[in-house]
Amino acid sequence: MARLHNKVAVITGAASGIGLACVRRFAAEGAQVVGLDLGEPAADQLWDLNPAPLFLRLDVSDEAQTQAVMQQVVERYGRIDVLVTAAGIASQGSATQIETATWQRMLDIHLNGCLFACRHVLPQMVEQRSGSIITFGSIFGLQGCDNNLAYNVAKGGINQLTRSLAIDYGHANVRVNGLCPGLIDTPMTSMVKEHAEFHAYFASQHMLSRAGRPDEVANVALFLASDEASFVSGQMIAVDGGFSAGRRFAPPAA
Ligand SMILES: NC(=O)c1ccc[n+]([C@@H]2O[C@H](COP(=O)([O-])OP(=O)(O)OC[C@H]3O[C@@H](n4cnc5c(N)ncnc54)[C@H](O)[C@@H]3O)[C@@H](O)[C@H]2O)c1
């Protein structure tokens, strides 16, 4: 039996990277996937999927749009079993460098975007007395990173948002967990990859001595979305090749 048979899964940030990997993995496990994003993925990313995912346009920082889209999903499919909030953007800058508008946009997309999606899906999940929400933190929400203020703060906020939702809605059998990826090669981190030396250094800080792939994150999201994780809630799970385990001061033994 497919692990998400008969489940309806809504995924934000679904057109690219980790969100798109979740679309593909979840659909392969039988879910009816609804992908939400500013754009759509290339058609060849979707043609082999059955059931075919539905893609709808959404700016996650717009609450009215989010509410309308979630209503549309419920009207069409009758339920929402899984929500993945993967929409996100990167930014750079310290407190004295970052433009206020950039800071605001980061919080709007990462924190408000996650909250809006959750709060317009939760009433349906509570009514169903079941649901699994998977948010996206980061290793930089667990520890900080230089020159990355808004991202660090937004991702740190996701940790507490995730725990708060798990506390408030667990009574209705709604599970809420978050993933904290390490360096994953996606369009978001393409600028890291362009600097080969920096990419190699960053990758070497992961105990597996490499960057991760989007499907390696989607596999963990699949577990959390499935009934196999029926007693897992309120957790931020690092999918980081051991990055958050600690520091390595000497090169790894050959
Ligand atoms: N790639 C990594 O190394 C890494 C590490 C830790 C955490 N993350 C987090 O994982 C999530 C996915 O990242 P990714 O690497 O797949 O990025 P990505 O850039 O490949 O994909 C992000 C998607 O979000 C969409 N998006 C951006 N703003 C949006 C908005 N306002 N409304 C709707 N959609 C919007 C983009 O269009 C894009 O399709 C993000 O939350 C990111 O912060 C990524």
The ligand as an ORCA input file, in Angstrom:
! r2SCAN-3c Opt
* xyz 0 1
  N      18.504     24.635      0.314
  C      19.011     24.675      1.537
  O      20.218     24.525      1.757
  C      18.099     24.918      2.718
  C      18.631     24.748      3.995
  C      17.827     24.968      5.108
  C      16.508     25.333      4.943
  N      16.006     25.495      3.692
  C      14.612     25.909      3.589
  O      13.897     24.946      2.821
  C      12.817     25.590      2.140
  C      12.923     25.272      0.644
  O      14.150     25.825      0.146
  P      14.768     25.410     -1.264
  O      16.217     25.311     -1.071
  O      14.013     24.287     -1.851
  O      14.504     26.773     -2.074
  P      14.092     27.026     -3.588
  O      14.480     28.434     -3.867
  O      14.590     25.966     -4.489
  O      12.504     26.927     -3.530
  C      11.749     27.840     -2.786
  C      10.412     28.024     -3.463
  O       9.653     28.956     -2.666
  C       8.939     29.782     -3.572
  N       8.588     31.047     -2.940
  C       9.406     32.058     -2.561
  N       8.684     33.080     -2.101
  C       7.376     32.709     -2.168
  C       6.151     33.336     -1.846
  N       6.114     34.585     -1.365
  N       5.011     32.653     -2.047
  C       5.026     31.399     -2.553
  N       6.154     30.755     -2.892
  C       7.310     31.413     -2.707
  C       9.888     29.991     -4.742
  O       9.184     30.438     -5.897
  C      10.489     28.616     -4.884
  O       9.775     27.826     -5.794
  C      12.980     27.096      2.446
  O      12.127     27.435      3.517
  C      14.420     27.214      2.858
  O      14.629     28.334      3.699
  C      16.759     25.292      2.582
*
